[in-house]
Amino acid sequence: MHVQTMKLRIKWEYFIAVFLCSVFILEAQDRKCGGEMLLDGSEPLISIGLDTTGHWWAITSPFSRRYAVTIDGKKGMDVDSLKAPIFSPDGQYFAYPMQKNGIWSIMTNDSIIPLGAGIPGYIGFSRYGILAYTVIDGQSETMHILREEGLFTQVLINRIGDIALSFDGNQWAYRSRRAGGIALMVNDEEVGRFEECLLAGFMLDNTFIYAGKQGDLWRVNKNDEEMLSAQYLKFLQVNQSGNCFACAYGNGTRSTGYLYSDDFIKPLETQSYDRIDDLVIHPFEPMIGLTAFKAGMNVIVMNTAEYDAGINVGPIRFTHDGQEVYLCGDSQQDPFIIVNGQKFMQKNALDINRFYAMSPKSGTFAYATSSAMIMQRMSDGFTFAGMMADYVTAPIFNHRTNAYESLGVVNNRLFLMYCKP
């Protein structure tokens, strides 16, 4: 009888311990992750979005065939039609086109810009938040740039693709479809005509980086100066601070990473590889990260340092501040994440095609499933999750709130879902 009582007591104590441990874990997750209702569902949700700058928006339909956009909780006017807002790179400004009573306008933070009889074309911001937009009226298109010294206007001819703006908005470039090819227009001057043309953007010193293809060769130019020529070219880009640019180029069956900076005596070039699958550039420093294929294996390259990357790898990314470069991968069903060349094996399967956000130096990353946002600890694969939802957007790391964030929809109600590293 005494032995049986002791067994029951041990079982009971074990149950209590497991229960308390579960409560502790749940409380820990509650402290880490949570949700906040943004819209109560009184108006049908049409579309939602969470910008990389941390601003959220939602388009609702308050009445039949009437629409309104709410940005960070502030609702705009009801209109006949509108499109999703865009935000300046620093997150200070937004703009979106809307139509009311048959007239198109552009809504900004503090004004409404009527477009008269025209319709909106391109809308974008420079790195310093200068707004540029075009108005299409019949066969003509006019660009407007809201510079600090006043409105600048320019007629564009047969524009294709986006418009590149300098940091201060005083320089601009676009591609124009012309007889015999594509003309590159920089400040209303044709600087070349090509079969194909890529716009990388303006450097901080207003020099323009572009590439044009004629015949079998691509040529990369810094203004009028030819920087390199190659049979094929990929990933041409200027970094966020405008102090360097990078690309991957190839001749024959070999591919090479290329990085230009005024800080270098000569451009940095990686080893040659069988192929280069992805390339990213550091937002502030002259540094690139790329994934490449070499002798039957995937490798990660950081400038000239090379690391093994396993059998299957996803896209490579820098954190918002450039402190860490990372990617997820899988080697024969052994998932892992690599951060600055260091590999962390994970218990849970990782879809290499999924978007992963990372808080620098936190030892965590985040992703969205069909019903939740998950924060995962790299050291042991432990996961944290908050509320469940019918639909979840891809997460971001919001450095202003120091939290992973995504939007979730539950029965037409909109929630901000978050996890703090």
C-alpha positions, 0 to 999 in steps of 0.5 A: 500500500505504501509503495502504491501511494509513493508511485501515485505521488511520483506520478502526480509530482511528475504531472505537476512538473510537466504542467508547470513547465508547459505553463512556463514555456507558454508564458515565455512564448506569450512574452516573445510573440503576440498580436494587435488588432489593426482593423475590426473587420467592419469593412471588407478587406481587399488587399494588405501589405507591410512595407520593409520600412515597417509601415502597414497598409490595407485597402478596404471597401466601405461601400459597393464599388468604393475603396479606401486605403488605411496607412498605419491606422489613418484612413484616407478618403473613399474613392472610385479606384486606387492602387497600393501605396509605395513608400520612400526608402527612409519610410518618411513619405508615401504616395498612391494614385486614386480616382474620384469622380473620373479624375485621377490624383496622387495622394501623398502625406500632406497633399493631393496632386490632381492629374487633370485629364491624364492617368498615372504612370510611373510613381517612385522616390529617390533615396532621399525621398524626392517624389517623381511621377508621370502622367499619361495623356493619350500618346504623350507622357510627362514626368514631374519631379517634386524637387526642393527648389520646385517642380521639374517637368519633362516630356518622356518619349516611348518610356519602357520600364522604371525611371532611375533618380539620383539621390537628390532627384536632380538627375534622372534616366530611363529607357526609350523604345526607338527604331533599331533598339532601346535608347538610354536617356540620361537627363534628356540626352541619348547616351547610347542605343542598344539591343538590351539595356539594364539600369543599375542606378545613380551613385552618391556622386551622381555618376550613372551605372548601366549596361548595354548589349550590342551583338554578343557583348554586354558593356557596363558603364560608369557614365561614359567610362566602360568598366567591363565587357562580357558575353553575359551579365546578371545582378547589376546593382548599386548599393543603398548608400551609393558608394559601390556597385556589383554584378556577375558576368561571364565568358564562355562557361565561367562566371565571376563576381565583380565589385567596384568601389572608389575605395579600391585601387582596382575592382574586386573580382571573385574566382570564376565558377561554373555558375553564379545563382544569386548576388547581393551587395552590402547596403553601406560597405563595399562587400558582396555575398553570392551563391555559386556552383563549383565542381558539383557543389554549392558555395557561399562567397563573401568578397573572396572568402568561400564557404561550403553551402550544402546541396540545396540553397535558397536566396542569399540576403544581408540584414538591414544594417549589413551586419550579417549575410545569411541563407537557408539550405538543405543537405539530404533533408538536413536543414540548416541556416548559414550566417556569415559563413557559420552553419547552424543545423536546424531540427525543422524543415526549411523551405528554401523558396520561402522568405526568411527575415533576420534580426542581426546578432540575435541568433534568431530568424523568422518566417511565415507559414500559411497560418502563423508567423514563426520565430526560430532560435538558431542554436537549438531550433526552438520555435516561438509562435503567437496567434493563428490566422487565416492568412499571413504575410511574409515577415520583416524585421522592424528595427524601429520596434526591434521585432519581427512583424507580419500581418495576419487576417482572421475572419476579415479582421486585420492583426499585426503579429509580432515576435521579439528576439 
